[in-house]
Amino acid sequence: MNQAVDPSAATPPAGRKTRKNNPEKTRADILQAAVAEFVEQGLYGARVDSIAERTRTSKRMIYYYFGNKEQLYLKVLETLYGEIRNTESALHLAELEPREAIRRLVEFTFDHHDRNPGFIRIVSVENIHNGEYVKQSQAIRSMSNNVLRLLDEILRRGEAEGVFRPGLLALDVHLLISSFCFYRNSNRHTFGEIFQIDLHDEAVKARHKAMICDSILRYLQA
């Protein structure tokens, strides 16, 4: 039976420098280039040829590692969601007093969305496609459920200590945090132009971060 052969191990054409075979690095380089391509062009506008050019590799190698453009796009989604979800899990929120844990989570979400416009654009692209590819990813669902469990643990601790009101749902609180942090970045161009405000301005960001932290904590308080 024929077996798939890693194209990176093939003999390079005359005149091309031989690259040491490193499958993990090759795959990582392709994925990094794909993130940039899909962020800039969206799913339909992105071209595998352009991704190959960004990595100075071949379409054949991209298909070898990721199957097709749609599967590569799905992997980009999982990678970008994984970055925020994995960092949330590493904030050591369980070690903090409930109100401080919420404040740290809100500040992290605010800063992440502000510093990662690519994440905002990819999520916006996926919503244009009605979440078609997110539906296919058990990994994204699992990672997101983990952060809900973490948030629920904070809310239950706060309720037991009498600092948070009873009956709060982690999903609702997560949606409330995400809504503000996401909107000010997804709509920064239109909102900024219409109301003549620079959402990149450090003083504006500091004011908004404090506002969302205070708003969330006041909503949660007993």
BAPARO-278160 format. One record per residue (C-alpha): x, y, z; residue in three letters; residue number from 1; chain. Coordinates in pm, whole numbers, plus 32768, in hexadecimal, padded with zeros to 4 digits. Layout:
BEGIN
+------+------+------+-----+-----+----+
|   xx |   yy |   zz |  aa |   i | ch |
+------+------+------+-----+-----+----+
|    X |    Y |    Z | ALA | NUM |  A |
...
+------+------+------+-----+-----+----+
END
This chain:
BEGIN
+------+------+------+-----+-----+----+
|   xx |   yy |   zz |  aa |   i | ch |
+------+------+------+-----+-----+----+
| 8000 | 8000 | 8000 | MET |   1 |  A |
| 8087 | 8159 | 7FA7 | ASN |   2 |  A |
| 80DB | 823E | 80CA | GLN |   3 |  A |
| 80CD | 83BC | 80CF | ALA |   4 |  A |
| 8223 | 8455 | 80AB | VAL |   5 |  A |
| 8280 | 859C | 8157 | ASP |   6 |  A |
| 82BF | 868D | 8034 | PRO |   7 |  A |
| 83C8 | 873D | 8104 | SER |   8 |  A |
| 849A | 8603 | 80EC | ALA |   9 |  A |
| 8495 | 8601 | 7F71 | ALA |  10 |  A |
| 85C9 | 865F | 7EA6 | THR |  11 |  A |
| 85B9 | 87D7 | 7E64 | PRO |  12 |  A |
| 85BD | 885A | 7CFF | PRO |  13 |  A |
| 870B | 88CA | 7C74 | ALA |  14 |  A |
| 8769 | 8A26 | 7CE9 | GLY |  15 |  A |
| 8697 | 8A1A | 7E27 | ARG |  16 |  A |
| 8749 | 8A07 | 7F76 | LYS |  17 |  A |
| 871B | 88C2 | 8030 | THR |  18 |  A |
| 8657 | 88FA | 8172 | ARG |  19 |  A |
| 8693 | 8815 | 8297 | LYS |  20 |  A |
| 855C | 8744 | 82CC | ASN |  21 |  A |
| 84AB | 87C0 | 8407 | ASN |  22 |  A |
| 833B | 8760 | 83ED | PRO |  23 |  A |
| 82D0 | 880E | 8530 | GLU |  24 |  A |
| 836F | 8959 | 84CB | LYS |  25 |  A |
| 82E9 | 893F | 8369 | THR |  26 |  A |
| 818B | 8904 | 83EA | ARG |  27 |  A |
| 81AA | 8A22 | 84E5 | ALA |  28 |  A |
| 822B | 8B0F | 83D7 | ASP |  29 |  A |
| 810A | 8AB6 | 82F1 | ILE |  30 |  A |
| 800F | 8AEC | 8408 | LEU |  31 |  A |
| 80A4 | 8C3E | 8462 | GLN |  32 |  A |
| 8093 | 8CAC | 82F7 | ALA |  33 |  A |
| 7F2F | 8C2B | 82DD | ALA |  34 |  A |
| 7EC7 | 8CFB | 840B | VAL |  35 |  A |
| 7F48 | 8E35 | 835F | ALA |  36 |  A |
| 7EA4 | 8DDB | 8213 | GLU |  37 |  A |
| 7D4D | 8D8A | 82A3 | PHE |  38 |  A |
| 7D54 | 8EBC | 8385 | VAL |  39 |  A |
| 7D9F | 8F9E | 825C | GLU |  40 |  A |
| 7CC8 | 8EF7 | 8152 | GLN |  41 |  A |
| 7BBA | 8E31 | 8203 | GLY |  42 |  A |
| 7B5E | 8CCC | 81AD | LEU |  43 |  A |
| 7AF3 | 8D02 | 8045 | TYR |  44 |  A |
| 7BFD | 8E04 | 7FEF | GLY |  45 |  A |
| 7D21 | 8D3D | 807F | ALA |  46 |  A |
| 7DF2 | 8C7C | 7F83 | ARG |  47 |  A |
| 7EC5 | 8B48 | 7FC7 | VAL |  48 |  A |
| 7FBB | 8BCD | 7EC2 | ASP |  49 |  A |
| 7FEE | 8D04 | 7F98 | SER |  50 |  A |
| 8026 | 8C32 | 80D1 | ILE |  51 |  A |
| 8127 | 8B66 | 8012 | ALA |  52 |  A |
| 81D6 | 8CA6 | 7FA6 | GLU |  53 |  A |
| 81DC | 8D28 | 810B | ARG |  54 |  A |
| 8291 | 8BED | 817D | THR |  55 |  A |
| 835A | 8BB6 | 803E | ARG |  56 |  A |
| 82CB | 8A59 | 802A | THR |  57 |  A |
| 81D7 | 89A2 | 7F43 | SER |  58 |  A |
| 805F | 8974 | 7F37 | LYS |  59 |  A |
| 80A1 | 87FF | 7F39 | ARG |  60 |  A |
| 814C | 8819 | 808A | MET |  61 |  A |
| 802D | 88E7 | 8119 | ILE |  62 |  A |
| 7F32 | 87E3 | 80A6 | TYR |  63 |  A |
| 800D | 86D1 | 8137 | TYR |  64 |  A |
| 8003 | 876D | 8292 | TYR |  65 |  A |
| 7EA1 | 87FE | 8297 | PHE |  66 |  A |
| 7DD2 | 874E | 818C | GLY |  67 |  A |
| 7D2C | 887A | 80E4 | ASN |  68 |  A |
| 7CEE | 89ED | 8111 | LYS |  69 |  A |
| 7BB8 | 89BD | 81E7 | GLU |  70 |  A |
| 7C6B | 88D3 | 82D6 | GLN |  71 |  A |
| 7D8B | 89CA | 82ED | LEU |  72 |  A |
| 7C93 | 8AE1 | 833D | TYR |  73 |  A |
| 7BF9 | 8A09 | 844E | LEU |  74 |  A |
| 7D53 | 89D0 | 84E1 | LYS |  75 |  A |
| 7D8C | 8B49 | 84E0 | VAL |  76 |  A |
| 7C47 | 8B75 | 85A3 | LEU |  77 |  A |
| 7CAF | 8A6E | 869F | GLU |  78 |  A |
| 7E06 | 8B0C | 86C5 | THR |  79 |  A |
| 7D83 | 8C6B | 8708 | LEU |  80 |  A |
| 7C74 | 8BF5 | 87F6 | TYR |  81 |  A |
| 7D74 | 8B15 | 889D | GLY |  82 |  A |
| 7E5D | 8C3A | 88E2 | GLU |  83 |  A |
| 7D5A | 8CFB | 89AA | ILE |  84 |  A |
| 7CC1 | 8BCB | 8A55 | ARG |  85 |  A |
| 7E13 | 8B3B | 8ABE | ASN |  86 |  A |
| 7E84 | 8C89 | 8B4A | THR |  87 |  A |
| 7D3E | 8CB0 | 8C0B | GLU |  88 |  A |
| 7D81 | 8B5E | 8CAB | SER |  89 |  A |
| 7EDD | 8BD2 | 8D10 | ALA |  90 |  A |
| 7E6C | 8D0B | 8DCA | LEU |  91 |  A |
| 7E5A | 8C4E | 8F18 | HIS |  92 |  A |
| 7D01 | 8CDF | 8F58 | LEU |  93 |  A |
| 7CA9 | 8BCE | 9052 | ALA |  94 |  A |
| 7DBA | 8C55 | 9136 | GLU |  95 |  A |
| 7D24 | 8DB3 | 9141 | LEU |  96 |  A |
| 7C0E | 8E4B | 920F | GLU |  97 |  A |
| 7AD0 | 8E3B | 9138 | PRO |  98 |  A |
| 7AB7 | 8FAF | 90E9 | ARG |  99 |  A |
| 7C29 | 8FC3 | 9095 | GLU | 100 |  A |
| 7C08 | 8E8B | 8FBB | ALA | 101 |  A |
| 7AF0 | 8F2F | 8EF4 | ILE | 102 |  A |
| 7BB7 | 9070 | 8ED1 | ARG | 103 |  A |
| 7CE5 | 8FB1 | 8E4F | ARG | 104 |  A |
| 7C10 | 8EF1 | 8D55 | LEU | 105 |  A |
| 7B6B | 9030 | 8CD4 | VAL | 106 |  A |
| 7CB7 | 90E6 | 8CB5 | GLU | 107 |  A |
| 7D53 | 8FBF | 8C01 | PHE | 108 |  A |
| 7C2F | 8FA7 | 8B0A | THR | 109 |  A |
| 7C3D | 911E | 8ACC | PHE | 110 |  A |
| 7DB4 | 911A | 8A8C | ASP | 111 |  A |
| 7DAC | 8FDF | 89B8 | HIS | 112 |  A |
| 7CA4 | 9069 | 88CC | HIS | 113 |  A |
| 7D57 | 91B6 | 88B8 | ASP | 114 |  A |
| 7EA6 | 9116 | 8863 | ARG | 115 |  A |
| 7E26 | 9007 | 8779 | ASN | 116 |  A |
| 7D60 | 90A5 | 865C | PRO | 117 |  A |
| 7D94 | 8F64 | 8595 | GLY | 118 |  A |
| 7CBE | 8EA6 | 868F | PHE | 119 |  A |
| 7BAB | 8FAB | 8671 | ILE | 120 |  A |
| 7BB1 | 8F9A | 84F4 | ARG | 121 |  A |
| 7BAD | 8E1D | 84E6 | ILE | 122 |  A |
| 7A86 | 8E07 | 85D8 | VAL | 123 |  A |
| 79D0 | 8F0D | 8507 | SER | 124 |  A |
| 7A18 | 8E43 | 83CA | VAL | 125 |  A |
| 7994 | 8D08 | 846D | GLU | 126 |  A |
| 7854 | 8DB9 | 84D3 | ASN | 127 |  A |
| 7823 | 8E24 | 836A | ILE | 128 |  A |
| 782A | 8CAE | 831C | HIS | 129 |  A |
| 7728 | 8C6C | 8430 | ASN | 130 |  A |
| 7823 | 8BB0 | 8505 | GLY | 131 |  A |
| 7835 | 8A9A | 8402 | GLU | 132 |  A |
| 7998 | 8A35 | 8459 | TYR | 133 |  A |
| 7983 | 8A6B | 85D1 | VAL | 134 |  A |
| 7869 | 896C | 85CA | LYS | 135 |  A |
| 7962 | 886C | 854A | GLN | 136 |  A |
| 7A5C | 88A0 | 8663 | SER | 137 |  A |
| 7A39 | 87D5 | 879F | GLN | 138 |  A |
| 7B82 | 8871 | 8811 | ALA | 139 |  A |
| 7AF8 | 89D5 | 8814 | ILE | 140 |  A |
| 79BF | 8963 | 88CA | ARG | 141 |  A |
| 7A8C | 88A6 | 89CD | SER | 142 |  A |
| 7B7B | 89C8 | 8A0B | MET | 143 |  A |
| 7A5A | 8ABB | 8A31 | SER | 144 |  A |
| 79A2 | 89D8 | 8B24 | ASN | 145 |  A |
| 7ADC | 89D0 | 8BF8 | ASN | 146 |  A |
| 7ADB | 8B49 | 8C25 | VAL | 147 |  A |
| 7969 | 8B3E | 8C7E | LEU | 148 |  A |
| 79B2 | 8A3F | 8D8D | ARG | 149 |  A |
| 7ACA | 8B1E | 8E0E | LEU | 150 |  A |
| 79E5 | 8C4D | 8E13 | LEU | 151 |  A |
| 78CD | 8B8A | 8EBA | ASP | 152 |  A |
| 79BC | 8B21 | 8FCF | GLU | 153 |  A |
| 7A12 | 8C90 | 900E | ILE | 154 |  A |
| 78A2 | 8CF1 | 9017 | LEU | 155 |  A |
| 784A | 8BD8 | 9107 | ARG | 156 |  A |
| 796A | 8C39 | 91EF | ARG | 157 |  A |
| 78F9 | 8DA1 | 91E7 | GLY | 158 |  A |
| 7794 | 8D39 | 9233 | GLU | 159 |  A |
| 7805 | 8C62 | 9359 | ALA | 160 |  A |
| 78D3 | 8D84 | 93E4 | GLU | 161 |  A |
| 77B1 | 8E75 | 93C1 | GLY | 162 |  A |
| 785B | 8F5F | 92C9 | VAL | 163 |  A |
| 7799 | 8EED | 9192 | PHE | 164 |  A |
| 7621 | 8ECD | 9177 | ARG | 165 |  A |
| 758F | 8D70 | 914C | PRO | 166 |  A |
| 7517 | 8CD7 | 9008 | GLY | 167 |  A |
| 761C | 8D6C | 8F1E | LEU | 168 |  A |
| 765E | 8CA3 | 8DE2 | LEU | 169 |  A |
| 77C4 | 8C85 | 8D66 | ALA | 170 |  A |
| 7752 | 8C90 | 8BF9 | LEU | 171 |  A |
| 769D | 8DDA | 8C2F | ASP | 172 |  A |
| 77C7 | 8E77 | 8CDF | VAL | 173 |  A |
| 78B2 | 8DFA | 8BD0 | HIS | 174 |  A |
| 77D1 | 8E92 | 8AC6 | LEU | 175 |  A |
| 77C4 | 8FDE | 8B80 | LEU | 176 |  A |
| 7941 | 8FF1 | 8B99 | ILE | 177 |  A |
| 7978 | 8F88 | 8A31 | SER | 178 |  A |
| 7872 | 9074 | 89A5 | SER | 179 |  A |
| 791C | 91B5 | 8A10 | PHE | 180 |  A |
| 7A80 | 9142 | 89D6 | CYS | 181 |  A |
| 7A30 | 90BA | 887C | PHE | 182 |  A |
| 7953 | 91D7 | 8802 | TYR | 183 |  A |
| 7A48 | 92EF | 8847 | ARG | 184 |  A |
| 7B43 | 923B | 8768 | ASN | 185 |  A |
| 7A64 | 91A8 | 8659 | SER | 186 |  A |
| 79BD | 92FD | 8628 | ASN | 187 |  A |
| 7ADF | 93E1 | 867B | ARG | 188 |  A |
| 7AF4 | 9471 | 851C | HIS | 189 |  A |
| 7985 | 94C5 | 84EE | THR | 190 |  A |
| 7949 | 9527 | 8659 | PHE | 191 |  A |
| 7A88 | 95F3 | 8662 | GLY | 192 |  A |
| 7A36 | 96AE | 8521 | GLU | 193 |  A |
| 78C9 | 96F1 | 8571 | ILE | 194 |  A |
| 790E | 9771 | 86CF | PHE | 195 |  A |
| 7A6B | 97F8 | 868B | GLN | 196 |  A |
| 7B14 | 9732 | 879F | ILE | 197 |  A |
| 7C63 | 9683 | 878D | ASP | 198 |  A |
| 7C2D | 9530 | 882D | LEU | 199 |  A |
| 7DA4 | 94EF | 8813 | HIS | 200 |  A |
| 7DEC | 9612 | 88FE | ASP | 201 |  A |
| 7E84 | 958F | 8A43 | GLU | 202 |  A |
| 7DB3 | 9676 | 8B1F | ALA | 203 |  A |
| 7C73 | 9605 | 8A6F | VAL | 204 |  A |
| 7CD3 | 9497 | 8A96 | LYS | 205 |  A |
| 7D1F | 94C5 | 8C09 | ALA | 206 |  A |
| 7BCE | 956F | 8C3D | ARG | 207 |  A |
| 7B12 | 9460 | 8B84 | HIS | 208 |  A |
| 7BC8 | 9347 | 8C38 | LYS | 209 |  A |
| 7B72 | 93DF | 8D8B | ALA | 210 |  A |
| 7A09 | 9413 | 8D1B | MET | 211 |  A |
| 79D1 | 92AB | 8CAE | ILE | 212 |  A |
| 7A75 | 9223 | 8DEB | CYS | 213 |  A |
| 799A | 92FE | 8EC8 | ASP | 214 |  A |
| 7862 | 92AA | 8DFE | SER | 215 |  A |
| 7897 | 9132 | 8E17 | ILE | 216 |  A |
| 78E5 | 913A | 8F8B | LEU | 217 |  A |
| 77B7 | 9213 | 8FD8 | ARG | 218 |  A |
| 76DB | 9121 | 8F14 | TYR | 219 |  A |
| 7766 | 8FFD | 8FDB | LEU | 220 |  A |
| 7764 | 9097 | 9136 | GLN | 221 |  A |
| 767B | 9013 | 9242 | ALA | 222 |  A |
+------+------+------+-----+-----+----+
END
